[in-house]
Amino acid sequence: MPYSQGAVIFSWWSKARAWPAVVLAWLAVGCLCASAAAEQMSLRQFGQADSLANQAVTSIVQDGEGYLWVGTENGLFRFDGARFKRYGKRDGLPAPFITALATDAAGRVWIGTDAGVCQWRRDGCTPVAAPDGASMVLWPGQRFARNGGDVMLVVGKRDLLEVRPGAAPGTWQSRYYFSEAQRRAHPELAQIGSIAAGPDGDLWMGCGQQVCRYGAGGLTRYGPQQGVPAAMWRAIFAAGDGTMWLRSQDYMLSLAPGAERAQAHTPPGVAQATVRQYFPMAQDSDGTIVSNNDNGLLRGVAGGWREYGASEGLKADGGISAMLVDRDGDLWLGLAGRGLAQWQGYRGIANWTTAQGLPSDDIWSFHRAGDGTLYLGTGRGMAIQRPGEARFSKAPGGYQGADHQLGTMARDRAGNLWSGTFSGALVRQDARTGRSVHVASLPLILRLFADTTGRLWIATNRDLYVIDDPQRSSTPRLLGELRPLLGKERENNGVSAVCQTGDGTLWFAAGERLLRLAGGRWSLPKVPAPINMLSCDAGTVWLSDVDHDSIWYGPADAGADALPLARLPLAPTPMAGRAVMSMHVDRRHWLWIGSDAGVAVWSGKAWRVLNQQSGLVWNDSNQYAIFEDADGSMWIGTSSGASHIVHPQDLFAPRELALRIESVDYDGHALGVRQAQMIAWSGGALEVRLAVLSFRNHEALRFRYRLKGLESAWTVTDTATLRYPALAPGRYVLQVAAENTVLQAAAGPIELPLTIMPPWWQSGWFYSCCALLALTLAWLLYRWRLRGILRRSAEMEQLVRERTLELEASREEHRMRSLKDGLTKAWNRVAIMEMIGQQIATTTRAGGSFMVVLLDLDHFKRINDTHGHLAGDAVLKEFVRRLSDRLRGSDVVGRYGGEEFILLLPGLYAGGGEQRIRDLHREICAGPVVVEEGVVIDVSCSFGVVAGPQEGCTPESLLKQADRALYRAKENGRNRIEYAERES
């Protein structure tokens, strides 16, 4: 959003409601930008591929435990962050068409359908009937409201009913809220279309063609004389400050506390031709009102509105039918016919792309002028956003370098804006005329820096230049005296970064060394490692080494021969294995690091990671493209747009993970999860499903678990399903903990005690019977006979046990041989096809996704013909070894035949697993295969990929689709990946 409005002004509004100047400024800006485009939305879509089988969403709520409940036109779905679970008529729902959802004060979920109302309990939905015993039929829209405590109000057809707990636990009783006499006296009370409870406890209703308020003062009606036009008022919303918001087909109104007349609002797209039956409204944690219009989403307060539609990344042609601000402050949208969408980074991150007027999505530099104008250096020149504007515009050209990659900007004392491009163009924009002129052609310009004395420093990939007085001369001076200091023999003497500490000392990253200018004297203080990047605050210098494995920081001593630097190792942090692309220390003394996989922030005590799932426009940030704005907010430049982190102060707010044991199954039978379990042994598998009811960066969840009584070490996994096959009888305690590596938050451990009872032949009464029988035999057959029998019996039992173990080991060995490929030791065709069938059954029953990859070694016949079949066998074995080394514990590989192999990758889904598959393809074909006698054979392979499950699919049908994709890969040149198209 623009610096002078949008999210920043929303923040001012929430923190300083009583400031008249701010209110007037907001009103003025709101009037100017009511129809302007907004920033790019970072949306995560959920649909049928995520087990949300019906995409016509009607309502969304969050219950007391944290689950999201999504009502659709064909079923109710509960979302735990990883999977949607569907509920229908067999679970007690009166009908699959969900017309309304609500939660009461206890966090319980109330469900309205077109055939009745029910209240969800742990084991299903409890029906709630009208006073006459008939079903409460609810039409789509706002049909529930809390009325204090456990009391719920329900709009059934046109009658208002009150539902409260019955005499027996878990039961409910209902009554008509208004008496027959009241309805006769006020006929509009029999035409109620929406209901809401105000903060003072009064009830607000859309009644007939007007709005009614009912409380201690009786019934008050709002009509044209109170500024409420005659209309069907389908939605009423109580804001946190007591303002009541009213929606109809053509109008949006607000009624402030104590006001006698409603205020009309005219957001774009409210009163247009689209006929709507859902008018969702919500209020976020900044106090911003959120609603819908014909084109998508509306956000705004006090008369200022922002519209979000297709140009901002929101495809909502069918309309927004529901919305929810969850307990973390994130915004969820129900899209009619398009499923569910989560606005990632809502409130905290605003994104800007070419859709908002940028000439290029490749963003390299930022500058904020004193008048509030924001300048962006892009891959195609400079973009400008002036105060009050909602879009960027291309800066006027006409000079050399106008459309080049603009990597850096700085402003001199006279207010002239200097910019440098990667093509070496140095440009000055005159502060008075606004005219830009090409000043000089230099090597690739990396940084421009105006120091406190007024000098302009120009860092290039070859040398360092300076303009001593930019107001008098525009000619850069080459600092040739640095060459003897840096060393003429060095190939790399370019300067990549410049900063200045509070004492006026200038610091440069030059030729992988630290260069210092203090008191007019140049020096090279010793540092622990070669460097490629630096940043300064008032008294500290921060350095990044060229290997991207450490950050060094310490006092910026202007005279020391060697700086006393402390080391911040990156290996144990979220920056491990990432390339440091940019670095900045902000006014809070936080370290910001841009990388090829998001942005990491270190507060001095903790790390926080921002990536696309956090709301960034893209993960790959550009070099030097971190900018701290005048208000402390941060800008990140990436190769796919700019991200504005509006509220950095919120990054290290405490995050809580709500870890739950979702379900426990033993031998296919569901067990309870809230108490210790006594389980009768059957030899089956124990399967535990976990859930973390925190929806931010859910992809970064990791679980630690162990089953005490079986194992002492902890196991780490990214899957939420734990499986223990064939547990022996005994006492166990399952311990589970969770952490989010991006949010740096953790939960647990939590425990679930389990006792598996022994089978009947190992029970106490059985042993008692055996003992009694033995005593009887001893009495009948005498003691000497008994000892002999017992001795022989013991010997026989030992022999039987040994023989049984031998037979079992032999049988297992034969079974494994029958399922493994003799050459490569991968699963054979029969085994891998059976595993795919099992995966289809599991995901169809329990939800989830997987991918199947059909791999083929390119030109394998040529290897056999050229080098012989033994060499070909060696290539196949090495190929499978590389695959196996790079697979997760849940992944499997099998030989389909010849040089064709099959990969089964559980947990991956279309659109989300493509990077994993690209990594596999790249790594397994990264190097040649060396066979006997030093022969080196280059190998490449082609992938055909299909995502599952699909309706009615079989292993053969999936392999058929994968084979078609593989055929395309070969037709298109081999050594590539092709994805199968879903069969209709």
C-alpha positions, 0 to 999 in steps of 0.5 A: 500500500502507499506510504501515506495511506492504506495499512499505515493509516489503518494502524494510525486509526487503531492506535489514535482514534481520538486524533482529529487530524488523523481522522480528517486525513483518512477521510480525505484519502478515503474519498480520493482512493475509493475506486483505486486498485489495492496491493497484490494479495498473497492468497493460498487457495484450498479446493478439491485437491485439499479434500474440500470436496465442495467448493461452493462455500456458504459460511466459515467459523472457528470453534473454541478449540481452534478448528475451522468449520466450512459450510458448503452447498454439499457438506460440512468440513472441519479443517485442522491446517492439514486436511479437511474432514467432511461431515454429512447426514450420517453424522447427524446433519439434517441436510448437506446444504449448509446455510449458516454457521455460528459459535456460541459463548462456549465455542460450540458450533451451531449449524443451520441447513435448509432442512433443520438446525443442529449443534455439534458435539464430539460424536455428531450433531444434536438436532434442535427443533422448533417449539412445535417439534418441527424442524427449523428451516434456515435460509442462506445468510445471517441466521444466528446470533448470541444472546449472552451465555449459552443462549442462541437466537435463530432466524427460522424462515421469518420467525425469531427463536431463542434456544437455550440448554434443556433440563437434561445435559446435552439437550436444547429447548426453544421458544419463539422470542416474540409473543403472538401479541407482539407480532400482531402489534408489529407485523414486521417482526414476522419478516425478520431476515437477519439478526445481530446483538449489539454491544449493549445487548440490544437486538438488531434485525432486518425486519421487512423493508426496514431495520428494527432494534429491540431492547429495554426501551422496546422496539425502535424502527429505522426507516427513510427518516433515519437515513435507512432506505426501504430495502431487504437488510440481509446482514447486520454487523456490530463493530468493536466500537459499537457501530452497527453496519447494515448491508442490503443488495444496494446499500451499505450503512453505518449507525454510530452509538447514540446516533439518530441517523445512519451514515450512507457509504458508497464503496465501489461495486456495492450497488451494481447488477449482481444479485447476492444472497450473502453479505459477509462482514468482519472486523480485523484486529486493526479495526478495519471493516471487511466486506464484499462487493461485486468484484471481490473484497472491500476493506476500509473504515470511516469512509475510505475503502479499498477494493480487491479483485482480479487485478490484485490476485483475487478471482471471485467472479462468483462472489465472496460468500463468507469471511472470517478473521481467525484468532491469529488475525488472518483473513479467510474468504469463502469463494462461491464455486472456488473454495476457500482462500487464506490471505497470507500475511494479512495486515502485516505484508503488502505486495506490489507487482506489475498489476499495480503499475510497476514496469517490472516485477524485478525489484532492486532498490527503494528510496523515500523522498522527504515529500513522501514519494516512494521510488522503486528501482526495477529491472526496467527503470524507476517506478514512482508512487506519490502520496495519495496514489494507490498505484505506481507509475513509470518514471519519465525516460528520455535519458540513457539508462532510463529502462535499465536495471536500476540497482541503487538510489541516493539523495544528496544534500541539495535534494537531487536524486541519484540513481545507478544501473547495472549497465553503469549509467549514473543518473541525476534527477534535479530536485527543482525541475524533476528532469533526469540527466545521464551523468556518467558511464561507469562499470556496473554500479552496485551501491550509491551512498551519500555520507554525512559530509555530503560526498556521494560514493559510487561503488562498482564491481571494479572500483570505487568512485566519489563525487566530493561536492555533488552541488558543484560537480557531477563528475565521479572521481576514481579513487586510484589511491586504493589500488595499491592498498587493495592490491593490483594483483587481485582480480576482485577489487569491486566494492559491494556495500557501503555504510557509515557509523555514528562517528563518521567512519565509512566502511566498505566491502571491497574485494572480499575485505573490509575497507575503512575510511576514518579521519581521512585515512584508508585502512584494511582492518583484519576480519576473521573471514572473507566478506561480501556484504556489510551493514552498520548501525550507530556503533556496530558493524555487521559482516557476512562471509562469502561462504554464507555460513556466518555473520560477524558483528562487533564495535566499529572501532575506527583505529583498531588493526583487527576488529573484535568481532563476535560470530553468529553462526548460521548453520543452527538457524533458519538461514542454514544452507541459504545464500545471503543476498542482502543484509540490513540492521534496522533502528531496532538493531534487528538484523534482516537477511534476504536470501534465496528462500525468504527473509530471516530476521534476528532480534538478538535473541530469536529468529523469525522467517518470512516467506511466501506462506507468510505473505511475501510476494516471492521467496527469492529476494534480490541483492541489496534489496532491503529498505527501511522506511521512515516509519520503521516498516521494511521493504523487500525487493524480489524477482517477482515484486516488492513486499512491504512489511507494514508492522515489523514490531509484530514479528516477534510477538509470542506465537502459540501452537495448538497441538492436538491428538486428532484421532487414535485408531487401533486395528482400524477401530477409532479410540478416544483421545482424551483419556488413557486407553485400555486396548484389547490386543489384536496384533493390528497397527496403532495409528495416531493422527496429529493436528496443529490448529495454527494456520500460519506457515503450516508447511513448516511444522515438524513433529517430535514423538516417541512411544515410551515403553518401546523407544527412548529416542525421539523421532522427527517427522513432517507428517502428522500421522504416526504408525506403530504396527503390531505392538506387543502387550504392555504399557506405553506413553505416547509423547508428542511435541510440535514446532514451526521452524518458520514462526520459531514457535513450539508446543508440547510435549503432550502425552497419551497413556496406552495399555495394550491388554494381553491376549486370552492365552497370556491372561492370568486366568489362563495361566491359573488353569494351566497351573491347576492342571499341572498340579493335578497331573503331579498328584496323579502321575507322581513327582518323578513323572511330573519332573520328567514331563516338565523337563521334556516339555520345556525342551520341546517348547525351546525347540519349537520356539527355535524352529518357529523363529527359523521358519518365520525368518525364512518365510520373511526372507522369501517374502522379501525376495519375492517383492524385491528386484534382484538386481537393484533391490528396489521393490518389484512391479507387483509390490510397488503396484500394491503400495500405490493401491494401499496409498489410494485407499488410505488417502481416499478414506482419511484425506491427503494427497500423493504423487506417482512418478514414472521414471525412465533412463534416457537412451539406456539401450545405447548404454547396453549396446556401447558398454555392455549389459554389465555396465548397464546393470551398474548404471541401474543399480547406481540410479536406484542408490541415488534415488534411495539416498534422497527419499524421505522415510515415507517415499518408496521406489520400485522397478516397473520393468527394464530401465523404468522405475516408479516413485510413490511420494506420499504427502505431495500435492499438485502445485505444492510438490513440484519443487521436491520433484524438480530437486529429485530430478536434478540430484539423481542425474547430477553426475555421471556413473563410473563403472568398472575400468574407469568408464564414465557414463553420463545419465539423464532421465525423464519423469512422468508425474501424476497427482492423486488421489483421483475419483475412482482411480486405480494404480493402473489408471494412475500409471497410464496417466504417468506413462502418457506424461513420460511419453510427452517428456521423451517427445519433448526432448527427454531429460525433463519432467512432464505432469499428467492432466487429470482425466475428466 
